[in-house]
Amino acid sequence: MKSKTFQATAALVGTTIGAGIFGIPYVVVKIGFLAGVFYLLILGFLVLLLNLIYGEVILRTPGDHQLIGYGEIYLGKLGKTLAVLSLFVGLYGALLAYFIKVGEFLALILNLPSSLFFSLLFFVFVSLAVFLGLRIVSFIEGVLVVLLLGLIGLIGILGAGKIVVNNFSGLNLSFLFLPYGVILFALSGSSVIPEMEEILRQKHDKLKKSVIVGSLIPLFVYLLFTTVVVGVSGVLTSDDAISGLVYFLPSWITKLGAILGVLTMSSSSLALGYVLREVWFRDFGLPKTLAFCLASFPSLILFLSGAKSFIRVLEITGALMGGLTGVLIIALFLRAKEKGERVPAYSLNLPRALVFILILIFLLGMTSPFFS
């Protein structure tokens, strides 16, 4: 049973830790290290609470569903619509961010000044894979996460002696709203919680612990990575955390980081592109060719229209997706408390005031990109 608990925890860790990690040090530097860490801790706590809330919803509901299914069960068409909207914002926004940053990473690896060609080349690669219906094997995603954690550890070892304490000072409230969406994007992993429940179906009492540990590990990793990168790079921290290290660490480290970034985002892009195609094809009943076009081209159109800022895309995507998902999961929680057909393995007794505050934070957070 311990292996099942480990498997469920690893699923949440692997889903959460991804490309979003590269954007956190930049937004932390902008607002100031201590304020940024405070931001990360507060949002980390909120996401942990949200994951536990979603876990209870799942435990109270018979059958296997995803967020769209739970939305329809407890909130009807409105719930389903909000879930679909959240899904589309998250998937298209993530794909756009990956197109931008993979192009920049490839240009860094090859020491070339322009990334446009590589972003378009990456789009062609992902689109072809989606058209052919190729799926990335989950084992490969797990390996990439392990390699990424290894890179973070390596940067920590090599960068520890180059940390400058003064880099941790400063406060700039003009960037007060900037970290919200980027950090929320990086912490989001609730989509895998239904899978965790399936893994632990014979031992539901382990789900709560698994969700807590699986939510805290990414938070710890992000704190460690951010502390080292900001401590070393300071105001020269780049929007991808990696390229800015070229001035302080051996060039092979930055190239290795860029290579792992490309592999991680390629893996995620293939998975997200496939999911989008399947949603349009299976859930909306569209022809395969049209489903492929709707899965692939919106992100390209946004990119060619001028959406080329990695941080800005993460910020908007994280704020909108996180806000929609957060409000929806809390609404499902309140309904499941009344209408759920099963007795859950754990039950959260949240004060109404706290529930109201959570909803308010997620709703107001959706407006943060307009003020940053």
C-alpha positions, 0 to 999 in steps of 0.5 A: 500500500505504501507504493500506491501512496507513493505513486499517488503523491508522485502523480501530483508532484509530477503534474505540478512541477513543470515549465512554470518553475522557470518564471517564478524567480523573475517575478520574485525579483521584481517585487522583492525577494521577501515579498515574493517568498511570502507570495509563494507561501500564501498561494502555496497554502491556498492551492494546498487547501484547494487540492484538499477541497477537490479531494473531498468532492471526489470522495463524496461523488460516485463514479470516475469524473474530471472537473467538467463532469463534477461541474455538470453533476453539481452545478449543471450547465453553468458548472460544465461551462465554467470547467470547459472555459477553465480547461481551454484557458489553461491549455491554450495559454500553456501551449502559447507559453511553451511555443515562446520559451522553447524557441528562446531556449533553442536559440540559447542552446545554439547561440543564435540571436533570433528565436522566431524560427525555432518557435515556429519549428516547434509549433510544426513539430507539436502540430504534426505529433497531435495530428498523428495522435501521438501521446507522450508516455507518462513514464517519460514525463516522470523521467523528465521531472526527475532530471529537472529536480536533478538540475535544480540540485546541481544549480543549488550546489554550484550556485551556493558559493556565488549567492550574494546576500544583498540580492535578497533585499528590496521591495517594489510594490509597483509589481504587487500583482505580477507574481499572482498569476505566474505562481498560481500557474506553477502551483496548479496540479489539481487536474490529477487528483481524480487519478490519485483517488483511483490509485488509492481507491482501496485505501481512501484514508491515504488520499489526504496525506498524499495530497498534502505531501504532493502539494508541499514538495513542489512548494519546497522545490520552488522555494529552493530554486528561487532562492538560489537563482535570485541569490546568484543572479539578483537583478539580472534574473531572466524571465526563464531563470536559466539564461540569466545564470550564464553570467555567473555559472559555467555555460554548460549549466545554462545549456543543460537547463535550456535542454531540460526546459525544451524537453519538459515543455515538449513533453507537456505540449504533446500531452496538452495538444492531444488533450485539446484534440480529444476534447474537440473530437470526443466531447464536442463531436467535431470532425478530426481535421477540424478538431486538430485545427482548433487544437493547434492553431489558436495558440499560433495565431495568438503568437503571431499576433504579438503575444510573445512574452513568456511571463505575461502569458503565464501571468494571464493564464495562471490568473484566469485559469486559477481563478475559474478553477478555484471558484468552481472547486469551492462551489462544488465543495459546498454543493457536495457537502449537501448533495454528495452520495458517499461518506468521504474518508476525510471531511474539511470543516471550513468556516464560512468566512474562510470559504468567502475569503477564498472565493474573493481571492480567486475572483480578485486574482483574475483581475490581477493581470490588468493591474500589473 
